[in-house]
Amino acid sequence: MGALGLVINALVLFHTRYMDAAVTQLRSDGFEVRDEDVARLSPFVRHHINVLGRYSFQLPELPGGLRPLRDKHATDDD
């Protein structure tokens, strides 16, 4: 599997953590998020990933470990 497998596994882990954070945030904001819908989510989203390009593994220091989720009151222009 090699390096590409490592990259894919890291992306799946990254997406899983953020999808879980997003679902948790939606539920805490009072949105109805059904378990049936969550079961259909897939962390294997890769169409926006360039697996043939250069990679930078220097991560910035993030408070709390995750980037903040989008503000539900923000517009697309923010």
LODOFI-357472 format. One line per field, with one value per residue (C-alpha): x, y, z; residue number from 1. Coordinates in nm, 2 decimals. Layout:
LODOFI-357472
u	[X; ...]
v	[Y; ...]
w	[Z; ...]
seq	[NUM; ...]
end
This chain:
LODOFI-357472
u	[0.00; 0.29; 0.28; -0.04; -0.22; -0.08; -0.21; -0.56; -0.58; -0.48; -0.75; -1.02; -0.92; -0.92; -1.26; -1.40; -1.30; -1.45; -1.77; -1.82; -1.75; -1.99; -2.27; -2.21; -2.23; -2.55; -2.71; -2.61; -2.75; -3.09; -3.09; -3.24; -2.97; -3.10; -2.88; -2.99; -2.85; -2.52; -2.49; -2.48; -2.20; -1.86; -1.52; -1.37; -1.43; -1.14; -1.24; -1.09; -0.75; -0.47; -0.28; -0.03; 0.10; 0.33; 0.25; 0.33; 0.31; 0.38; 0.06; 0.00; -0.06; -0.44; -0.60; -0.80; -0.67; -0.93; -1.00; -1.32; -1.63; -1.82; -2.05; -2.41; -2.49; -2.21; -2.28; -2.08; -1.90; -1.75]
v	[0.00; 0.24; 0.61; 0.66; 0.43; 0.63; 0.95; 0.80; 0.66; 1.01; 1.17; 0.93; 0.99; 1.37; 1.36; 1.13; 1.36; 1.67; 1.50; 1.38; 1.74; 1.88; 1.64; 1.70; 2.08; 2.05; 1.84; 2.08; 2.37; 2.20; 2.06; 1.71; 1.48; 1.13; 0.83; 0.69; 0.99; 0.98; 0.61; 0.70; 0.95; 0.85; 0.98; 0.86; 1.18; 1.23; 1.43; 1.75; 1.58; 1.58; 1.26; 1.33; 1.67; 1.78; 1.74; 1.95; 1.78; 2.10; 2.15; 2.48; 2.48; 2.46; 2.55; 2.25; 2.03; 2.11; 2.41; 2.58; 2.48; 2.73; 2.97; 2.88; 3.25; 3.34; 3.40; 3.24; 3.58; 3.56]
w	[0.00; 0.07; 0.11; -0.08; 0.16; 0.45; 0.29; 0.23; 0.59; 0.72; 0.51; 0.63; 0.99; 0.93; 0.77; 1.03; 1.31; 1.14; 1.04; 1.40; 1.52; 1.27; 1.36; 1.73; 1.67; 1.46; 1.73; 2.01; 1.80; 1.80; 1.45; 1.41; 1.28; 1.24; 1.30; 0.97; 0.79; 0.99; 0.90; 0.53; 0.57; 0.43; 0.53; 0.21; 0.02; -0.21; -0.52; -0.38; -0.30; -0.54; -0.48; -0.75; -0.62; -0.35; 0.02; 0.31; 0.65; 0.85; 1.05; 1.23; 1.60; 1.64; 1.97; 2.09; 1.81; 1.55; 1.33; 1.43; 1.25; 1.04; 1.22; 1.14; 1.12; 0.87; 0.51; 0.22; 0.18; 0.53]
seq	[1; 2; 3; 4; 5; 6; 7; 8; 9; 10; 11; 12; 13; 14; 15; 16; 17; 18; 19; 20; 21; 22; 23; 24; 25; 26; 27; 28; 29; 30; 31; 32; 33; 34; 35; 36; 37; 38; 39; 40; 41; 42; 43; 44; 45; 46; 47; 48; 49; 50; 51; 52; 53; 54; 55; 56; 57; 58; 59; 60; 61; 62; 63; 64; 65; 66; 67; 68; 69; 70; 71; 72; 73; 74; 75; 76; 77; 78]
end
